[in-house]
């Protein structure tokens, strides 16, 4: 390992310096031996500085100090070659070592800060490339789906006119559509067929309007690729339930993704006609199904070559056990 070797070099340097200092002070060592010990000390210091500087596994701060030691030794050699006295040479080596250590430390700080700056720049670039919330249209966040599954979530239950609920959902879905100037009415046209204008529905108005909006948004986005697509909403009522049936129909038809159709409730990331040229992943439909079932209803999806049909069936009178349950 590199660090144990550095410790050996440091021990050799300290021992050589101690013996040379005591030998010079007491005058008990010959000049040749004393000079040899100083040479060993200087060599050990140089080896220590070089190894510590080049080792990537050196402890924090050791590489900077090692670089300072190497520079100080070089300054000592240069000072010895110049016509300087011993004190001036030692001062030169000391200041050179301190300055280089500070410089190496500054470079280390700058190098450590550079990856963080690059990451911040990458995050800024990624965030700038993400679509804005307005571009996402009426598609709600996915994390809210987990809240819908939480039991005991309070729910507002009220009886509201079905046509008023449909009109509110239509207004929101139309507002989220990208349209071409001069073709707004054509691209946002939805034919509503209501057998009974006085139908009402029981449930959380916010949940039901959001579910309807998700289904209508999915149908209207078909026109982004097929402007000739026809969108219809059939509103039918019975003694115990009403049905919102949203149909997007292509004149020339499109092959279904599966022979028996795709149940989006069980495959939330598949569009009813999951062709590559169709917009959407069906996530909004999966959320709509959760909202409808939370209010005691059902959502069914059918797919055929002529188009897709989504049926939302809601009870006209919710049972007591379903109120507020996810």
N, C-alpha and C positions, 0 to 999 in steps of 0.2 A: 504493500500500500504506500501511497505517496506521503501521507501525513506522518506515519512513523519514521520515514526516512528524513523528513524535515526535522523531526525531533532529534534524530541522531546528529544531523549537521549542526543544529543549534547547540547541542551538548558539546560537540567537538569545538565549536567556536568559543563557547564560554570557557571551557577548560583551557584552551590554548591562550586566550586573552588573560585569564587569571594567572597561569604559570608565567607567561611572559612579563606581566606587570610586576609580580612579586620578584621574579628573577632580576628585572632591571632595577627595582627599588633596592634590593638587598645586595646586588652586585655579586651574586654567587654563581651566576651562569655565564659561560663564555659568550662573547658577542655573537659567534656563529649560531649557537643554540638559541639565544634570545631572538636573533633575527629569523631563525627558522620557525620559532613559535609564532612570531608575528605574521609570518607568511602563511602558516597554517590557519591562523585566526582570520586573516583577510580572505584566504581561499574559501574557508568554510562559510564566511559571510556572503561571498559572491555566489557560491553554490546554493546556499539557503535562499538568497534573493531570487536567483534564476529559477530554481525549482518551484518556489512558492508562486512566482509570477506566472509560470507556464502551466501549472497544475489547475485543471478545471474543478477539482474536488477540494481545493484549499478552503479552509474556514473563512467566513466573512471577515474582511479587513486584512487578511494575511497577504493577499495578492498585492494590495496597494502598498503595504509596508515593505513587502519584498521588492517591489519596484523601486521604492525609495532607497532601500539598502544598496541595490545595484547602482543607481545613479550616484549615491554618496561615495561608493568605492571608485567609480570612474572619476569623480571630482577629486578624490584623494590622489589618484594616480596622476591626474593632470596637474594638481597642485604641487606634487613632489617633483614633477619635471620642470616646473617654473621656478624662477628665483624668488620663492616666497619662504617666509619663516614658518616654523611648525604651527604656531597658533593660527596664523592666517589660513594655512592649508586646512587645518581642522575646522575652522569656521566655514570655509568654502564648502567642505564636504557636508557639514551639518545642515547648512542652509539649502544646499542642493538636494539633500535627502528629504528634508521637510517639504520643500516646494514640489518635488516630484511626487511625493506621497499624496499631497493635497490634489495635485493635478490628476493622478490616477483615480483618486476617490471621486472627483468631479466627473471624469469620463464614465466611471462605473454607474453613477447616478443617472447620467444622461442616457446611457445604453439601457438601463433598466426601465427608464421612462418611455423609451421609444416603442416597445411592443404595446404598452398601454395606450399610447397615442394612436397607433395603428388600429388597435381594436375599437377605440372610440370612433375613428374615421370609418371603419367598416360598418359599425353599428349605424352611424349616421347615413351611410350610403344605402344600407339595407332598409332602414326606416323610410328613406326618401323614395325607395322603389316600391314600397307597399301601397296598395290602393287606399284611397281615402275612405272614411266611413260612408260618405255620400255615394261613392262608386259601388259599394257593397249592396246598396239598395235596402230592401226590407229584410234582408237575411239577418236573423238575430245571432248573438254570440252563443258558442257551443256550451260554455260553462253553465249557462242558465238551465240546460237540460238536466243537469244533476239536481238542481233545486226542484224541478218538477217531479222527480222521483221521491223526494223526501216526504214521508208520511206526515199527515197532520198539518200540512201547510194551509193556513187560513185562506178561504176563498169567498169572494162576494157572490152571492146567488141572487139573481133578480130575473124578473120576466121582462123581456125586451122584444119589441117588434123585429121580426126576422129581416124585413126589408131595410129597416134603419141600420141594423147590424151589417147587412150586405153593402149598403151605400158607404158606410164608414170604411169598410175594408177595401172597397173599390177605390175610394179617394186616396187612401194611403198607398195602395199598390201602384196606381197610376203615377203618383208623385215620384215614385222611386225608379221609373223607367227612363232609360236613355232614349230620346226621340229625335227624329230628324226635323229640322225646321220646315214648316209648311205641311208636315204630314202627321202632326200630333193627333188630330182627331181620328185619322185612319189607323194609326198604330195603337191607339189606346181604346179603340172601339170594343165594347163588350156588350153582347146581346143578353138581356135578362128576360127570362121567361118565367113568370110567376102565375101559378094557377089560382092562388088566393093571396090577395094583397094584405089580408089581416092576420097572417100567420105570426105567431110569437114563439119564443124559445126561452127555456129556463137555463140559467148558468151564469158564469162569470162573464160579463160583457167584454171585459178587456181580453180575457183568454180567447173567447170565441172570435172576436174581431181579429186578433192576431193570427189565429189559425186560418181563418178565411183569407186574410191578407197574404199569408205565405203561399197558399194554394193559388190564388189569383196572380201573385207575382210570378210564380213558376210558369203559369200558363201564358202570361203576357210576354215573358222573355223569349218564348218561342218565336215571336215576330222578329227578334234580332237576326235570326238566320232564315226565317220563312215569313216574309212580310204578308204573304197571302193567307196565312193561317187564320182560322176563324175561332173566336173564343166565345163560348156561350155559358150562361149560368142558369140552371133550371132549379126553381124553388118549388118543392112539393111538400104538402103537409098531410098528416094523418091524425087519427085520434090521440096517439101517444107519442108521436115523433115527427120531426120535419127533416127534410133532406136538402142539402145544398149540393148540387151536382155541377162541377166545373169541367167543361170539355174544351180541349184545344184540338182542332181538326185541321189536318193538312189536305189540300185538294188531291195531291198525288200520292199521299200516304207515305209512311216510313215503316220499315220492317221492325217488328217488336224485338226487344232485347232478349226475351225468352218466349218460348211457345205459349206458356200459360200465363204470361204477364209477370210483372215484378211486384211483389208485395213490398212497397217501400218501408212499411213499418218494421219489417224484419231485415231489410237491407238498406239502411238509411243513406248509404253513400252511392246509391244507384238512382239515376233518373228513371221515370217510368219508361222512357225510350232512351236507353243509355247509349246512343250512338256518339261517335266522336265529334260530330258536328252539331250536337245539341248542347245548349248552355245549361249549367246547373249540375249539382251533384246529388240533389234530393235531400240535403240536410234540412232545409226549411220544411220539407214535407214530413220528415221524421219528427221535427219539433211540433208541427201542427198536429200530428197524431197524438203526441203526448198531451198536448193541451186539450184536445177533444176528449180523449179517454179520461182525463182528470175531471172533466165535467160530465162524465157518464155517457158519452157518445162513442161513435165509431168512425174510423176513417178507412176507406177502401180505395184501392187503386187498380185500374184496369188499363192495359196497353194493347193496342192493335195496330194494324198497318194504317188505319185511317186516322188515328190520333190517340190521345190519352184522356182518361176520365178519372176524376177524383171525386168521391162521394163522402160528404160529411153528414152523418146522421146524428141529430141531437134530440134528446127527449124533450117533450113539452112540459113535463112535470118530473123533476129529478126526485129520486127516492131519497129518504133521509140518510141512508148509509153512504151515499156517494158525495154528500156535501162536504167540501173541504178536503177530500182525500186525493192524494196524488197517484 
